Amino acid sequence: MEKVIVTGGAGFIGSHIVDALADEGYTVVVVDKAKLKYSNATAVYKINIANLKKITQIFHDIRPDYVIHCAAEPRIQKSIDDPVGTFESNCRGTLNVLLASKDCGVKRVVYSASSSVYGNQFSLPFGEYMQPNPLNPYALFKFFGEGLCRVFSEIYGLETVSLRYFNVYGPRQPLEGPYSLVIAKFLDQWKRGVPMTIVPDGHQARDFTYVSDVARANLSAIDSKKVGQGQVINIGAGKSTTILELKNLIGGKDYPWEFIEPRQGEMRETRANLFLAKALLDWEPKVSFEEGINILKKQID
């Protein structure tokens, strides 16, 4: 039975990947500095990936066949508030995971990259051929992680593939705190019956991707014979939804809303070109945005 280490497996996206792997019969080990809430993991190691010595020891003890690297400080605004802490997790931590993987003979590392690396582009949809334009430390550090993966493939022969996620949402998403995402905030405001808060002018648009689709993409990245040389692949829905459309979908057209101050480092619009995902991973999204939002609304109704 093949073993997979999932760094960040206690988190929102990571825990869904762990469950999907377990359902497919993999032995799954979680490495995460956070407490595990949801998981089918065989074992859990509460370790900060910024500690190279401890990460290397765990990898040598487990001897995983594959590594799915999700662990990161995950928010743009937090990276602006704390660039040093975000660098330690997202850059040094990624380097450590790659070093440990190389040293213990991992077959392939799947890296959780981010569509935020595109920044603002002149055209849509975003294709992997476009020049990245990071607008904040989080996006820059995620782009750095992609580069590390490519270099480790080219120089050390470690198979890697980077999946650029587009605005992942779904069950277990963070619902509270200053860094929670817009869908979680709108659902919370809708549940409490208070106006939804929107950054002017509400016509910003995002490609929202359901978390189970992202988990499937990671399994495809493990299995595919067409990747492993440091490729970067978009994982999105291939469709943009404006923030006002999101408000209407959750609360209806007549639901009240109010403008709040804009945040630094935000992109205007995102939409994924999925050509490479289909060609290299045989993957495409299955859960429509309307279906995904309805699932979340039923959970909190």
Secondary structure, 3 states (H helix, E strand, C coil): CCEEEEECCCCHHHHHHHHHHHHCCCEEEEEECCCCCCCCCCEEEECCCCCHHHHHHHHHHHCCCEEEECCCCCCHHHHHHCHHHHHHHHHHHHHHHHHHHHHCCCCEEEEEEEHHHHCCCCCCCECCCCCCCCCCHHHHHHHHHHHHHHHHHHHHCCEEEEEEECCEECCCCCCCCCCCCHHHHHHHHHHHCCCEEECCCCCCEECCEEHHHHHHHHHHHHHCCCCEEEEEEEECCCCCEEHHHHHHHHHCCCCCEEECCCCCCCCCECCECCHHHHHHHCCCCCCCHHHHHHHHHHHHC
